[in-house]
Amino acid sequence: MQRVVVVGSGLAGTHAAMALRRQGYEGELVLVGAEEHQPYDRPPLSKAVLLGNQDDTSLTFSLDELRIELRPNVHATGLRSGVVETSVGDLAYDGLVLATGSEPVRLPGTGGRYLRTKTDALSLRASLREGAQVVVVGAGWIGAEVATAAAKHGCQVTVLELAATPVAHALPAEIASHFVPWYAAAGVELRTNCAVAEVGPDGVSLVDGSSLEADVVVVGVGVRPAAGWLEGSPIPVDRGVLVGADLATGVEGVYAVGDLVARWSPRYGERIRGEHWDDALRSPAVAAANLLGGAEEYDPVPYVWSEQFGRMIQFAGNLGPESKGKLVWRGDPATGEGWSAFWLDSRSCVAAVLAVDQPRDFVQGRRLAEGSVPLDVDKLADPAVMVKATVAEFQRD
């Protein structure tokens, strides 16, 4: 291959370009990015940067030594065989990695802030002044982190959530209900079962006809793949670019990674939408290897973490809200101490694990989930027993 093009200079695209060089690709390597900034790490934006604990300049990746040609402020507008159509003209390729990520789901109205880029984070941080009235729409991972930062800066914070509990898209109510007291303890008002009709520069209008004034409105109600530019192209798209476990699109020489994709998972027998840092970090190495002639698979247990209200929350697994797996608690959420919860499948293997300030439980549980190792349920329920020591006896022989 004479030229490989990576479309998207976010975390996934940048790591794809880096992986290509580190795996021996010596040809021309072009990284196309819609943002004006040098590529940077994103998770700290809603955490350390918004809290004021980290300078945004420390997030930047260095590409010079890897001979990666960055083309910033360039938007991909279309794709045809061997050519990426962009806002500054056509760009030919021999190999292609799609990594345009995702974009926020927007609510009706104008004036709402959306946290997706470094520019968004810096602008929002400047608005979080002591005494400011801040309304956050959505109590998901990002909404909770924004509320955490706003409260720390002395803002008066109200979080509006459509569901009955926070993080309802990822966790069942019996778990997420234990997150609710964290909001009040941080001085944040949480309103659940609350539907927003419209966002504006001075507040929000609710479906019930009431309204809420605000100096700052931040919307965090989910994301969707940034795949609109692929319309009319040969790339298959259905709630994300469709790829196999090898991250190939089915179009020769074209792979896709990160938030953009809906990948087939042999582990779960279904398509997985990653949408998190872990996918953007780990999948590019597999795509790069396969673009260079390899035959690797990417099929991990999905993983996400969040830092909110002084707690570290880690979750791994593929758990729907109607999951019938056996739930095993380690520790009591009511005590205010760290705790974890494990969902076990019919074979007593870890289907999913959630840990709150229990990193050791999480690391060991995630490893066992990856290996599909049966556990002793009674031992697992005892927080005094290390998770790795709960492997069923017959597995030790």
C-alpha positions in Angstrom: 0.0 0.0 0.0 1.3 3.4 -1.0 -1.1 5.5 1.1 -3.4 4.7 4.1 -5.9 7.3 5.1 -7.5 7.4 8.5 -10.7 9.5 8.7 -11.2 10.9 12.1 -8.6 12.3 14.4 -10.2 11.4 17.7 -8.9 8.8 20.1 -9.7 5.8 17.8 -8.4 7.4 14.6 -5.2 8.6 16.2 -4.5 5.2 17.8 -5.2 3.5 14.4 -2.6 5.7 12.8 -0.1 5.1 15.6 -0.7 1.4 15.4 -0.1 1.3 11.7 3.4 2.8 12.2 4.2 0.7 15.2 3.2 -2.5 13.3 5.6 -1.7 10.5 3.6 0.3 7.8 6.1 2.5 6.0 4.0 4.2 3.3 2.2 7.5 3.3 -0.1 7.9 6.3 -2.7 10.7 6.3 -4.9 11.5 9.4 -7.9 13.6 8.5 -9.6 15.4 11.3 -12.6 17.8 11.4 -11.3 19.6 14.5 -8.6 22.4 14.4 -6.7 20.9 17.3 -3.9 18.4 17.4 -5.3 15.0 18.4 -5.9 14.7 22.1 -7.2 12.3 24.8 -10.9 12.7 25.5 -11.9 11.1 28.8 -10.3 13.8 31.0 -12.6 16.4 29.3 -15.6 15.5 31.5 -13.4 14.7 34.5 -10.1 16.4 35.3 -10.4 19.2 32.7 -13.9 20.2 33.7 -13.0 20.0 37.4 -10.0 22.3 36.7 -7.5 19.6 37.9 -5.8 19.2 34.5 -4.5 21.5 31.8 -5.9 20.7 28.4 -2.4 21.0 26.8 -1.4 17.9 28.6 -3.9 15.8 26.6 -2.2 16.3 23.2 -0.7 13.3 21.3 2.6 13.7 19.5 2.6 12.5 15.9 5.8 13.9 14.5 8.1 11.0 15.2 5.7 8.6 13.6 5.5 10.5 10.3 1.8 10.9 10.4 0.5 13.7 8.2 -2.3 15.4 10.1 -4.9 17.4 8.0 -7.0 19.3 10.5 -10.1 21.3 9.8 -11.0 18.8 7.0 -14.4 17.3 6.9 -15.1 14.0 5.2 -18.1 14.4 2.9 -18.4 11.2 1.0 -16.7 8.0 0.0 -16.3 6.1 -3.3 -14.0 3.3 -4.4 -10.4 4.4 -3.6 -11.4 8.0 -2.8 -12.4 9.9 0.3 -14.3 13.0 -0.6 -13.5 15.9 1.7 -14.3 19.6 2.2 -11.0 20.5 0.5 -11.1 18.0 -2.4 -10.7 14.3 -3.1 -8.1 12.1 -1.2 -7.1 8.8 -2.8 -6.3 5.8 -0.7 -5.0 2.2 -0.9 -6.1 1.4 2.6 -8.7 3.2 4.8 -9.7 3.3 8.4 -13.0 4.9 9.3 -13.0 6.5 12.8 -15.3 9.5 12.7 -16.7 8.6 16.1 -20.1 9.8 17.3 -22.0 13.0 17.7 -24.4 14.0 20.5 -28.1 13.4 20.3 -29.6 16.9 20.2 -32.8 18.1 21.8 -35.2 20.6 20.3 -34.3 24.2 20.8 -31.1 26.3 20.9 -28.8 27.3 23.7 -28.0 23.9 25.1 -24.3 22.9 25.6 -23.0 19.6 24.4 -19.8 18.2 25.7 -17.9 16.4 23.0 -14.7 18.3 22.1 -11.9 20.1 23.9 -13.4 23.4 22.8 -16.7 22.4 24.3 -15.0 21.5 27.6 -13.0 24.7 27.9 -16.1 26.8 27.1 -18.2 25.0 29.6 -15.6 25.2 32.3 -15.4 28.9 31.9 -19.2 29.1 32.5 -19.2 27.1 35.7 -19.0 30.1 38.0 -19.9 30.1 41.7 -23.7 30.7 42.1 -24.5 30.0 38.5 -27.8 28.1 37.9 -26.8 25.0 35.9 -29.3 22.5 34.5 -28.0 19.2 33.2 -30.4 17.2 31.0 -29.6 13.5 31.4 -28.2 11.5 34.4 -26.0 9.2 32.4 -22.3 8.8 32.7 -21.5 12.2 31.2 -24.4 14.1 32.9 -23.3 12.9 36.3 -19.7 14.0 35.6 -20.8 17.4 34.5 -23.0 17.7 37.6 -20.0 16.7 39.7 -17.8 19.5 38.2 -20.5 22.1 38.4 -21.2 21.4 42.0 -17.5 21.6 42.8 -17.3 25.0 41.2 -20.1 26.2 43.5 -22.9 26.2 41.0 -26.6 25.5 41.8 -27.2 22.3 39.9 -30.3 20.5 38.8 -30.2 17.3 36.8 -33.3 16.2 34.8 -33.6 12.5 33.9 -36.3 11.0 31.8 -35.9 7.5 33.5 -36.7 6.6 37.1 -33.0 6.2 38.0 -29.6 7.5 36.8 -27.7 5.6 34.1 -30.9 3.7 33.2 -29.5 3.0 29.7 -26.8 0.8 31.2 -27.9 -0.4 34.7 -31.1 -1.9 36.1 -33.0 0.1 38.7 -32.1 -2.2 41.6 -28.4 -1.1 41.0 -28.8 2.5 39.8 -31.2 3.4 42.6 -28.1 3.3 44.9 -26.6 6.2 42.9 -29.5 8.6 43.7 -28.3 9.6 47.2 -25.0 10.8 45.8 -26.7 13.7 44.1 -28.3 15.1 47.2 -25.1 14.6 49.2 -23.2 16.7 46.7 -25.9 19.4 46.8 -27.3 18.5 43.4 -31.1 18.3 42.8 -32.0 15.2 40.8 -35.4 15.1 39.2 -36.3 11.7 37.7 -39.2 10.8 35.4 -38.8 14.3 34.0 -39.2 14.9 30.2 -37.7 17.9 28.6 -39.6 19.4 25.6 -37.1 22.1 24.6 -33.8 23.6 25.6 -33.0 27.3 25.4 -30.3 29.8 26.3 -32.1 30.7 29.5 -33.5 27.4 30.7 -35.6 24.4 29.7 -39.2 23.8 29.0 -40.7 20.5 30.3 -43.3 18.3 28.7 -45.7 19.0 31.6 -45.8 22.7 30.7 -43.5 23.9 33.4 -40.1 25.5 32.9 -36.8 25.9 34.7 -34.5 28.9 34.4 -30.8 28.4 34.0 -27.6 30.3 33.2 -26.1 27.2 31.7 -27.9 24.2 30.1 -25.9 21.1 29.4 -27.4 18.2 27.4 -26.1 14.7 27.8 -28.7 12.3 26.5 -26.6 10.0 24.4 -24.7 9.8 21.1 -25.2 8.4 17.7 -22.6 7.3 15.1 -21.2 10.1 12.9 -21.9 8.2 9.8 -24.0 10.6 7.8 -21.1 11.4 5.4 -21.2 7.7 4.3 -24.7 7.9 2.9 -24.6 6.6 -0.7 -21.3 4.9 -0.2 -20.7 1.1 -0.4 -20.1 1.0 3.4 -22.9 -0.9 5.2 -24.5 1.3 8.0 -27.2 0.4 10.4 -27.0 2.3 13.7 -23.2 2.3 13.1 -20.8 1.0 10.4 -21.3 -2.7 10.3 -18.1 -4.6 10.8 -17.2 -8.2 11.7 -15.0 -9.2 14.7 -12.1 -8.5 12.4 -13.3 -4.8 12.1 -13.6 -5.1 8.3 -16.5 -3.4 6.6 -16.8 -5.9 3.8 -15.4 -3.3 1.4 -11.9 -4.4 0.4 -9.2 -2.5 2.3 -11.6 -0.6 4.5 -11.8 -1.0 8.3 -13.7 0.9 11.0 -13.0 1.4 14.7 -14.3 3.2 17.8 -17.7 4.8 18.4 -18.6 4.7 14.7 -19.0 0.9 14.5 -21.6 -1.7 15.3 -19.3 -4.7 15.5 -20.3 -8.4 15.5 -19.4 -10.1 18.7 -19.0 -13.9 18.5 -18.8 -13.8 22.4 -22.4 -12.5 22.6 -23.9 -13.5 19.3 -25.0 -10.0 18.6 -23.8 -6.6 17.4 -22.1 -4.4 20.0 -22.0 -0.6 20.1 -19.0 0.3 22.2 -19.2 4.1 22.5 -16.5 4.2 25.2 -12.8 4.9 25.6 -11.8 1.3 25.9 -13.0 0.5 22.4 -11.3 3.5 20.9 -8.1 2.5 22.7 -8.0 -1.2 22.0 -9.7 -1.8 18.6 -7.4 0.2 16.4 -4.4 -2.2 16.9 -6.6 -5.0 15.6 -7.8 -3.0 12.6 -4.2 -2.0 11.8 -3.0 -5.5 12.0 -5.7 -6.8 9.7 -5.3 -4.0 7.2 -1.6 -5.0 7.0 -2.6 -8.6 6.2 -3.4 -10.1 9.7 -6.3 -12.2 10.8 -7.1 -11.0 14.3 -10.4 -10.7 16.1 -11.6 -7.9 18.5 -14.2 -9.3 20.8 -13.7 -8.1 24.4 -16.1 -7.8 27.3 -17.3 -4.1 27.0 -16.0 -1.8 29.6 -16.8 1.8 30.8 -15.8 3.8 33.9 -17.0 7.1 35.4 -15.8 9.4 38.1 -18.7 11.1 39.8 -19.4 12.6 43.2 -16.0 11.5 44.5 -16.5 7.9 43.5 -15.0 5.6 40.9 -17.6 3.5 39.1 -16.4 0.7 36.8 -18.6 -1.6 34.7 -17.8 -4.4 32.4 -20.2 -6.8 30.6 -23.1 -6.9 28.3 -26.1 -6.5 30.5 -29.6 -5.5 29.3 -32.2 -4.0 31.6 -34.2 -7.3 31.4 -31.2 -9.5 32.3 -32.2 -12.7 34.2 -28.7 -13.4 35.4 -28.2 -14.1 39.1 -27.2 -11.0 41.0 -24.5 -11.3 43.7 -23.7 -8.4 46.0 -20.3 -7.8 47.6 -20.7 -5.2 50.3 -23.7 -3.0 51.2 -24.3 0.2 49.2 -26.2 1.6 52.2 -23.0 1.9 54.3 -21.5 4.5 52.0 -18.4 2.3 51.6 -17.2 0.7 48.4 -19.2 -2.2 47.0 -19.6 -4.3 43.9 -22.2 -6.4 42.2 -21.8 -9.4 39.9 -24.3 -10.8 37.4 -23.7 -14.5 36.8 -25.0 -16.5 33.9 -26.5 -20.0 34.0 -23.0 -21.5 34.3 -22.1 -19.2 37.2 -19.7 -17.3 34.9 -19.5 -13.5 35.2 -21.9 -11.9 32.7 -21.2 -8.4 34.1 -19.5 -6.7 37.0 -20.1 -3.3 38.6 -17.7 -1.9 41.2 -17.9 1.3 43.2 -14.6 2.2 44.7 -13.6 -1.4 44.6 -10.9 -1.6 41.9 -9.5 -4.9 43.0 -13.0 -6.6 42.7 -13.4 -5.0 39.3 -10.0 -6.0 37.8 -10.4 -9.6 39.0 -14.0 -9.8 38.0 -13.3 -8.4 34.5 -10.6 -10.9 34.0 -12.9 -13.8 35.0 -15.6 -12.4 32.7 -13.1 -12.4 29.8 -12.2 -16.0 30.5 -15.8 -17.2 31.1 -14.7 -19.0 34.3 -17.4 -20.4 36.7 -17.4 -19.1 40.2 -18.5 -20.4 43.6 -21.5 -18.2 44.4 -21.4 -18.5 48.2 -17.7 -17.5 48.2 -18.3 -14.6 45.8 -21.0 -13.2 48.1 -18.4 -12.8 50.9 -16.5 -9.5 50.4 -13.7 -10.8 52.7 -12.9 -13.4 50.0 -10.9 -12.1 47.0 -12.8 -12.5 43.8 -10.1 -14.5 42.1 -10.3 -17.0 45.0 -14.0 -17.7 44.2 -13.3 -19.8 41.1 -15.3 -23.0 41.4 -13.2 -25.9 42.8 -13.6 -28.1 39.7 -11.9 -25.3 37.7 -8.8 -25.5 39.9 -8.1 -29.2 39.0 
